[in-house]
Amino acid sequence: MALRCAQNLREFRKDSLKHYSADIVYELERAGESFKVQQQAGSLDQLRRCPGR
């Protein structure tokens, strides 16, 4: 089973705000009544720098 999702991360360091967006795909396998992550793959779609406040 494949699960696709978006991930957003904001990092504030040294008076600078960075915004990262990624498209992540998880390959899941059945483990009893739940699922386990078998593989994770992703690509960084966008890297945007925003001015610090």
TAWOLIN-V546592 format. One record per residue. N is the residue number from 1. PHI is phi in degrees with one decimal (NA if undefined). BURIAL is 1 if it has 9 or more other ideal C-beta (glycine too) atoms within 8 Angstrom, else 0. Layout:
n: [N;N]
phi: [PHI;PHI]
burial: [BURIAL;BURIAL]
This chain:
n: [1;2;3;4;5;6;7;8;9;10;11;12;13;14;15;16;17;18;19;20;21;22;23;24;25;26;27;28;29;30;31;32;33;34;35;36;37;38;39;40;41;42;43;44;45;46;47;48;49;50;51;52;53]
phi: [NA;-111.0;-125.8;-111.3;-149.6;-107.4;-128.0;-122.0;-133.0;-118.6;-124.3;-118.7;-140.3;49.4;59.4;-133.6;-105.0;-114.8;-123.1;-117.1;-125.2;-140.9;-104.8;-113.8;-123.5;-108.3;-95.5;-108.5;-127.2;-67.9;-132.4;70.1;-96.0;-128.4;-127.6;-119.0;-78.0;-90.5;-153.6;-126.9;-135.7;-158.3;-135.9;-80.4;-78.2;-152.2;-127.1;-127.0;-102.3;-111.9;-66.0;-69.5;-108.4]
burial: [0;0;0;0;0;0;1;0;0;0;0;0;0;0;0;1;1;1;1;1;1;1;1;1;1;1;1;1;0;0;0;0;0;0;0;0;0;0;0;0;0;1;0;0;0;0;0;0;0;0;0;0;0]
